[in-house]
C-alpha cells in the first residue's frame, strides 16, 4: 500500500483495522533472474535498485531467519560520508545523497535524522590529520567544518574539558551526517521492493550452490528446496566466508563480533553523533532517550552474536573519559553483530572467480551507513556485469595487486594479533 496523510486518515476512521501487510511473505519459485542471499539492508536495497533502476523484477531475496535479524538490526544506526581516500569519498557521498532522498524514494519513514557527526580531536597532530581529511571532503563537494575548542564547548558543554586525561581541543563536524532507524530501513526496502514484484523469502537458509558442467553457478540449494538463478549475489556480512566456502572460495575476510549498547532513557543530552578521538567510542541519543554507543571489535574470530566483558569495559571507559557523568546511567541492554572484516578495512563488491556468483562483503564498521550506496552499486554490477564507477576500487583482486584502501586501519590485521 501507499503511505500518506490520506491513507493514515482512512485507517484512523476504520479503527486501524484495514492496514495491509508492508510486504509480501513470498514462497520460492523454481527460477529467478537474480537470487540475492541475505535479507538485511544491503540485500534488500540491491533487490529494490535492480527492480526500480534496472528493470529486473524477477528477483528473490533469501533470508535464513527474518529480514533484518542480522547486522541490519544490530548496529548503532550512524550515517556519514566523512571519508578521505579515493574510492571511499565518492562512494560514501553517493550513499549519503541516497539517504537524503530515501523516504521519498521508498514511501516509508526511515527516520533519517541529519543531526551531525563530530569527530573530536585531542592533539595538534590529530587536528592536522582531521584538517587534511576535511579539506579532502570539501574538495570532493562534501560538507566539513573544523571546529576549535570554543565551538565544541558551545555545542557540547557537558564534556569533561578541564580535568580530562585526553583534553578535547576541537572536532571535525559533518552536519549532514546523523542517524536513521535501522529496522525501518529494512522494512522500507522490503516494502518498496515487494511492491515492484521482488519475492522476499524468509526462513530460507542457503545450504549450497547448484553448478553446471562448467562450474557456473545456476542456483542455490536451500532449506526450502532448490532455486534456480541466472545470477547469485551474496550479501551476508559476517557469514560471507562460510557461504563463499560452499562455492569453494576462500575470502580475505575474518569474522569478528562488534558489540553495541544502549542505556536507560534520559532527558535530551547529546545533540549529535560524537566520537572519541583518543579511544574507540562513539555515541548518539535515540528518540526514546537511550544513549546508543559502541567501540572496538572483540579481538578474536567468532560467528557468535554476543561479546565479552573486556571489550564492554573498554567501551564504557572511553565514554567515562569524555563524560564522567554517564557513570550514573544504567546500561539497559547489549548485543553483538558479526562483522565481515576485510584486510584493509574497506568493502569488496565484485564478481567472484566462480562464474555466476557475485560478492558484496568486507564492510567492517561501515555497513549500515553504506546501505543505499551498496544496494545501488551491487545492483549495477549484477545488472550490467561491470562495476559502478563509485565502486571500481572495491575489487576482490586489489589485495593481490597491492591496491588496498586503508582508510583508518580498521581491517582485521591478523598480522598484528
C-alpha positions as CSV (number, residue, x, y, z in Angstrom):
1,X,0.0,0.0,0.0
2,X,1.0,3.6,-0.4
3,X,1.6,5.6,2.8
4,X,0.3,9.2,3.0
5,X,-1.7,11.5,5.2
6,X,-4.8,10.2,3.3
7,X,-4.1,6.5,4.0
8,X,-3.5,7.4,7.6
9,X,-6.8,9.2,7.8
10,X,-8.6,6.3,6.2
11,X,-7.1,3.8,8.6
12,X,-8.0,6.0,11.6
13,X,-11.6,6.2,10.6
14,X,-11.7,2.4,10.3
15,X,-10.3,1.9,13.7
16,X,-6.9,1.0,12.2
17,X,-8.3,-2.4,11.1
18,X,-7.6,-2.1,7.4
19,X,-3.9,-1.8,7.2
20,X,-2.3,-4.1,4.6
21,X,0.9,-6.0,5.1
22,X,4.0,-3.9,4.5
23,X,5.5,-6.6,2.1
24,X,4.5,-10.0,0.7
25,X,5.9,-13.0,2.6
26,X,6.6,-15.0,-0.6
27,X,7.1,-18.6,-1.3
28,X,10.1,-19.6,-3.6
29,X,9.6,-20.1,-7.3
30,X,11.6,-22.6,-9.4
31,X,13.8,-19.9,-11.1
32,X,14.7,-16.2,-10.8
33,X,16.9,-14.0,-13.0
34,X,18.7,-12.9,-9.8
35,X,18.8,-14.5,-6.4
36,X,20.3,-12.4,-3.5
37,X,21.4,-14.3,-0.4
38,X,20.9,-12.2,2.7
39,X,17.8,-10.3,3.7
40,X,19.5,-7.4,5.5
41,X,19.7,-3.8,4.4
42,X,22.3,-4.5,1.6
43,X,20.4,-7.4,0.1
44,X,17.0,-5.7,0.2
45,X,18.5,-2.4,-1.2
46,X,20.1,-4.4,-4.0
47,X,16.8,-6.0,-4.9
48,X,15.0,-2.7,-4.9
49,X,17.5,-1.0,-7.1
50,X,17.5,-3.9,-9.5
51,X,13.7,-3.5,-9.8
52,X,13.5,0.3,-9.8
53,X,16.7,1.3,-11.6
54,X,17.5,-1.6,-13.9
55,X,14.0,-3.1,-14.6
56,X,15.0,-6.6,-13.3
57,X,12.0,-7.6,-11.2
58,X,12.2,-11.4,-11.3
59,X,14.4,-11.3,-8.2
60,X,14.3,-13.2,-4.9
61,X,15.9,-12.2,-1.6
62,X,16.6,-15.2,0.6
63,X,16.9,-14.8,4.4
64,X,17.7,-17.7,6.7
65,X,15.8,-16.0,9.6
66,X,13.6,-13.0,9.4
67,X,14.6,-9.9,7.4
68,X,16.8,-7.6,9.5
69,X,17.7,-10.3,12.0
70,X,21.4,-9.9,11.3
71,X,23.6,-6.9,11.4
72,X,20.9,-4.6,9.9
73,X,19.1,-4.8,13.3
74,X,22.3,-4.9,15.4
75,X,24.1,-1.6,14.8
76,X,24.3,1.9,16.2
77,X,22.5,3.5,13.2
78,X,25.1,6.1,12.2
79,X,25.2,7.5,8.7
80,X,28.0,9.7,7.4
81,X,30.3,10.3,4.5
82,X,33.4,11.8,6.2
83,X,35.9,9.7,4.3
84,X,39.2,10.9,2.9
85,X,40.7,8.3,0.5
86,X,39.9,7.9,-3.2
87,X,37.3,5.2,-3.6
88,X,35.7,5.9,-0.3
89,X,34.9,9.6,-0.7
90,X,32.8,9.2,-3.8
91,X,31.1,6.0,-2.7
92,X,30.0,7.2,0.8
93,X,28.9,10.6,-0.5
94,X,26.8,8.7,-3.1
95,X,25.3,6.8,-0.2
96,X,24.7,9.9,1.8
97,X,22.8,11.5,-1.1
98,X,20.6,8.4,-1.3
99,X,19.9,8.6,2.4
100,X,18.7,12.1,2.0
101,X,16.0,11.1,-0.5
102,X,15.3,7.6,0.8
103,X,12.0,8.3,2.5
104,X,10.6,9.8,-0.7
105,X,12.0,7.0,-2.9
106,X,10.7,4.2,-0.7
107,X,7.4,5.9,0.5
108,X,8.5,4.9,4.0
109,X,9.5,6.7,7.1
110,X,13.1,5.5,7.8
111,X,13.6,8.3,10.5
112,X,16.7,9.8,8.9
113,X,17.9,12.4,11.3
114,X,20.8,14.6,10.0
115,X,21.8,15.8,13.4
116,X,25.5,16.0,12.6
117,X,28.5,13.8,13.2
118,X,31.5,15.2,15.1
119,X,34.9,13.5,15.5
120,X,36.7,15.0,18.5
121,X,40.5,15.6,18.3
122,X,42.8,15.7,21.3
123,X,46.3,16.8,20.0
124,X,47.8,19.0,17.4
125,X,48.8,16.1,15.2
126,X,45.2,14.8,15.3
127,X,43.9,18.2,14.4
128,X,46.2,18.4,11.4
129,X,45.0,14.9,10.3
130,X,41.4,15.9,10.6
131,X,42.1,19.2,8.7
132,X,43.5,17.1,5.8
133,X,40.5,14.9,5.8
134,X,38.1,17.8,6.0
135,X,39.9,19.6,3.1
136,X,39.7,16.4,1.0
137,X,36.0,16.2,1.7
138,X,35.4,19.8,0.7
139,X,37.4,19.3,-2.5
140,X,35.1,16.5,-3.3
141,X,32.0,18.5,-2.6
142,X,31.3,17.0,0.8
143,X,30.5,19.3,3.8
144,X,33.1,19.5,6.6
145,X,33.9,22.1,9.3
146,X,36.9,22.1,11.6
147,X,35.8,23.4,15.0
148,X,38.0,24.8,17.6
149,X,37.7,24.3,21.4
150,X,35.3,27.2,21.9
151,X,32.9,25.9,19.2
152,X,32.9,22.4,20.7
153,X,32.2,23.9,24.2
154,X,29.3,25.8,22.8
155,X,27.8,22.7,21.1
156,X,28.5,20.2,23.9
157,X,29.2,22.0,27.2
158,X,28.7,18.7,29.1
159,X,32.1,17.2,28.1
160,X,34.9,17.0,30.5
161,X,37.1,19.8,29.2
162,X,39.1,20.7,32.3
163,X,40.3,17.5,34.0
164,X,40.4,15.1,31.2
165,X,43.3,12.7,30.6
166,X,42.9,13.4,26.9
167,X,41.7,17.1,26.7
168,X,39.4,18.0,23.9
169,X,40.9,20.5,21.6
170,X,38.2,20.6,18.8
171,X,36.5,18.4,16.3
172,X,35.7,17.7,12.6
173,X,32.0,18.2,12.0
174,X,29.8,16.9,9.2
175,X,26.4,18.4,9.6
176,X,24.7,16.2,7.1
177,X,25.7,13.1,9.0
178,X,23.4,11.6,11.7
179,X,21.3,8.5,12.3
180,X,18.5,6.5,10.8
181,X,16.2,3.9,12.2
182,X,17.8,0.6,11.3
183,X,14.7,-1.6,11.4
184,X,12.7,1.0,9.4
185,X,15.4,0.9,6.7
186,X,15.0,-2.8,6.3
187,X,11.2,-2.6,6.3
188,X,11.2,0.3,3.9
189,X,13.3,-1.5,1.3
190,X,11.2,-4.7,1.8
191,X,8.0,-2.6,1.3
192,X,9.3,-0.9,-1.8
193,X,10.9,-4.0,-3.4
194,X,7.9,-6.2,-2.8
195,X,5.6,-3.6,-4.4
196,X,7.7,-3.9,-7.6
197,X,7.4,-7.7,-7.6
198,X,10.5,-8.9,-5.7
199,X,10.0,-12.1,-3.7
200,X,11.2,-11.8,-0.1
201,X,11.6,-15.3,1.2
202,X,12.2,-15.6,5.0
203,X,13.2,-18.8,6.9
204,X,15.1,-20.0,3.8
205,X,18.7,-20.9,4.6
206,X,21.1,-21.4,1.8
207,X,23.0,-24.8,2.2
208,X,24.9,-25.0,-1.1
209,X,25.1,-24.0,-4.7
210,X,23.9,-25.7,-7.9
211,X,26.5,-25.7,-10.7
212,X,26.6,-26.9,-14.3
213,X,29.3,-29.0,-16.0
214,X,31.5,-25.9,-16.5
215,X,31.3,-24.9,-12.8
216,X,28.9,-21.9,-13.4
217,X,26.5,-21.3,-10.5
218,X,23.0,-22.0,-11.7
219,X,21.1,-21.7,-8.5
220,X,21.1,-22.3,-4.7
221,X,20.3,-25.3,-2.5
222,X,18.2,-24.1,0.4
223,X,16.2,-25.5,3.4
224,X,13.1,-24.9,1.2
225,X,14.4,-26.7,-1.9
226,X,16.5,-25.9,-5.0
227,X,16.0,-22.4,-6.5
228,X,17.4,-21.8,-10.0
229,X,19.1,-18.4,-10.8
230,X,20.7,-16.7,-13.7
231,X,22.9,-14.9,-11.2
232,X,23.5,-15.2,-7.5
233,X,24.6,-12.3,-5.3
234,X,26.0,-12.7,-1.7
235,X,25.3,-10.0,0.8
236,X,25.6,-11.9,4.1
237,X,28.0,-9.7,6.1
238,X,29.8,-11.8,8.8
239,X,28.7,-15.1,7.2
240,X,30.4,-14.2,3.9
241,X,33.3,-16.7,4.4
242,X,31.0,-19.5,5.3
243,X,28.7,-19.0,2.3
244,X,31.6,-18.5,-0.1
245,X,33.2,-21.7,1.2
246,X,30.2,-23.6,-0.2
247,X,31.3,-22.5,-3.6
248,X,34.9,-23.4,-2.9
249,X,36.1,-19.8,-2.3
250,X,38.4,-18.5,0.4
251,X,37.9,-14.8,1.0
252,X,40.3,-12.3,2.5
253,X,37.8,-11.7,5.3
254,X,37.7,-12.5,9.0
255,X,34.5,-12.5,11.1
256,X,34.6,-10.7,14.4
257,X,31.9,-9.6,16.9
258,X,31.2,-5.9,17.3
259,X,29.2,-5.1,20.4
260,X,26.7,-2.2,20.8
261,X,25.0,-0.9,23.9
262,X,22.0,1.2,24.9
263,X,21.4,2.9,28.2
264,X,18.2,3.6,30.1
265,X,16.3,6.6,28.8
266,X,17.5,10.0,30.0
267,X,16.4,13.6,29.1
268,X,17.8,15.0,25.9
269,X,21.6,15.4,26.3
270,X,23.7,14.6,23.2
271,X,22.6,16.7,20.2
272,X,24.6,14.8,17.5
273,X,26.7,11.7,16.9
274,X,30.0,12.1,18.7
275,X,33.2,10.0,18.5
276,X,36.1,10.0,21.0
277,X,39.5,10.7,19.2
278,X,41.7,9.2,21.9
279,X,40.0,5.9,22.1
280,X,37.3,3.9,20.2
281,X,34.0,5.2,21.4
282,X,31.0,6.6,19.6
283,X,27.6,7.7,20.9
284,X,24.3,9.2,20.0
285,X,21.0,9.5,21.7
286,X,17.9,7.8,20.4
287,X,14.5,9.2,20.1
288,X,13.5,7.2,23.1
289,X,16.2,8.8,25.2
290,X,18.7,6.0,25.5
291,X,22.4,6.5,24.8
292,X,23.4,4.2,21.9
293,X,27.1,3.6,21.8
294,X,29.9,1.2,20.8
295,X,33.6,0.8,20.3
296,X,36.1,-1.9,19.2
297,X,35.5,-5.3,17.8
298,X,36.3,-8.3,20.0
299,X,39.8,-9.3,19.1
300,X,39.1,-12.9,18.1
301,X,37.3,-14.7,15.3
302,X,33.7,-15.6,16.1
303,X,30.3,-16.2,14.5
304,X,28.5,-15.6,17.8
305,X,26.2,-12.7,18.1
306,X,27.4,-11.8,21.6
307,X,30.6,-10.3,23.0
308,X,32.7,-10.4,26.1
309,X,33.2,-8.2,29.2
310,X,36.7,-6.8,28.5
311,X,35.5,-5.0,25.4
312,X,32.4,-3.8,27.2
313,X,34.6,-2.4,29.9
314,X,36.9,-0.7,27.4
315,X,34.0,0.9,25.6
316,X,32.5,2.2,28.9
317,X,35.9,3.6,29.9
318,X,36.0,5.6,26.7
319,X,32.6,7.1,27.4
320,X,33.6,7.9,31.0
321,X,36.8,9.6,29.8
322,X,34.7,12.0,27.8
323,X,31.6,12.4,30.1
324,X,32.2,11.1,33.7
325,X,28.6,11.9,34.4
326,X,27.3,8.9,32.4
327,X,28.7,6.7,35.1
328,X,25.4,7.2,36.9
329,X,23.4,5.9,33.9
330,X,22.4,2.3,33.9
331,X,23.1,0.0,31.0
332,X,19.8,-1.3,29.6
333,X,21.0,-3.9,27.0
334,X,23.9,-5.1,24.9
335,X,24.1,-7.1,21.7
336,X,26.6,-8.1,19.1
337,X,26.8,-8.3,15.3
338,X,29.1,-10.4,13.2
339,X,31.4,-8.1,11.2
340,X,33.0,-9.1,7.9
341,X,36.4,-7.6,8.4
342,X,38.4,-7.2,5.3
343,X,42.2,-6.9,5.4
344,X,42.3,-3.1,4.7
345,X,39.0,-2.0,6.3
346,X,37.2,-1.4,3.0
347,X,34.5,-3.4,1.2
348,X,34.6,-5.8,-1.7
349,X,31.9,-5.5,-4.4
350,X,32.9,-7.6,-7.4
351,X,32.4,-10.7,-9.5
352,X,34.0,-13.8,-7.9
353,X,36.2,-16.3,-9.8
354,X,33.2,-18.6,-9.8
355,X,31.0,-17.7,-12.9
356,X,27.6,-16.5,-12.0
357,X,28.5,-15.7,-8.3
358,X,28.8,-12.1,-7.1
359,X,30.1,-10.7,-3.8
360,X,29.2,-7.8,-1.6
361,X,31.2,-8.1,1.7
362,X,34.0,-6.7,3.8
363,X,32.1,-3.8,5.3
364,X,33.8,-3.8,8.7
365,X,32.4,-0.9,10.7
366,X,30.8,0.8,7.7
367,X,27.9,-1.5,6.7
368,X,24.9,0.4,7.9
369,X,25.9,3.9,6.6
370,X,26.7,2.3,3.2
371,X,23.3,0.6,2.8
372,X,21.7,2.6,0.0
373,X,25.0,3.1,-1.9
374,X,25.9,-0.6,-1.6
375,X,22.5,-1.6,-2.9
376,X,22.9,0.7,-6.0
377,X,26.4,-0.3,-7.0
378,X,25.8,-4.0,-6.3
379,X,22.6,-3.9,-8.4
380,X,24.6,-2.1,-11.2
381,X,27.2,-4.9,-11.1
382,X,24.5,-7.7,-11.2
383,X,22.6,-5.9,-14.0
384,X,25.5,-4.7,-16.2
385,X,28.2,-7.2,-15.3
386,X,30.6,-4.3,-14.7
387,X,31.5,-2.3,-11.6
388,X,29.7,1.0,-10.9
389,X,32.1,3.9,-11.2
390,X,31.9,4.6,-7.5
391,X,32.8,1.0,-6.6
392,X,35.5,0.5,-9.2
393,X,38.2,0.4,-6.5
394,X,36.4,-2.2,-4.4
395,X,37.7,-5.1,-6.4
396,X,38.5,-8.5,-4.9
397,X,41.9,-8.7,-6.6
398,X,43.1,-5.4,-5.0
399,X,44.9,-7.4,-2.3
400,X,46.9,-9.3,-4.8
401,X,47.7,-6.0,-6.7
402,X,48.6,-4.1,-3.6
403,X,45.9,-1.6,-4.2
404,X,44.5,-1.5,-0.7
405,X,42.2,1.3,0.6
406,X,43.3,1.5,4.2
407,X,41.2,4.5,5.3
408,X,41.6,4.1,9.1
409,X,43.5,0.9,9.6
410,X,40.4,-0.9,11.0
411,X,40.8,-4.1,8.9
412,X,41.2,-7.4,10.6
413,X,45.0,-7.1,10.6
414,X,45.7,-10.7,11.6
415,X,49.5,-10.0,11.3
416,X,49.2,-7.8,14.4
417,X,47.3,-10.2,16.6
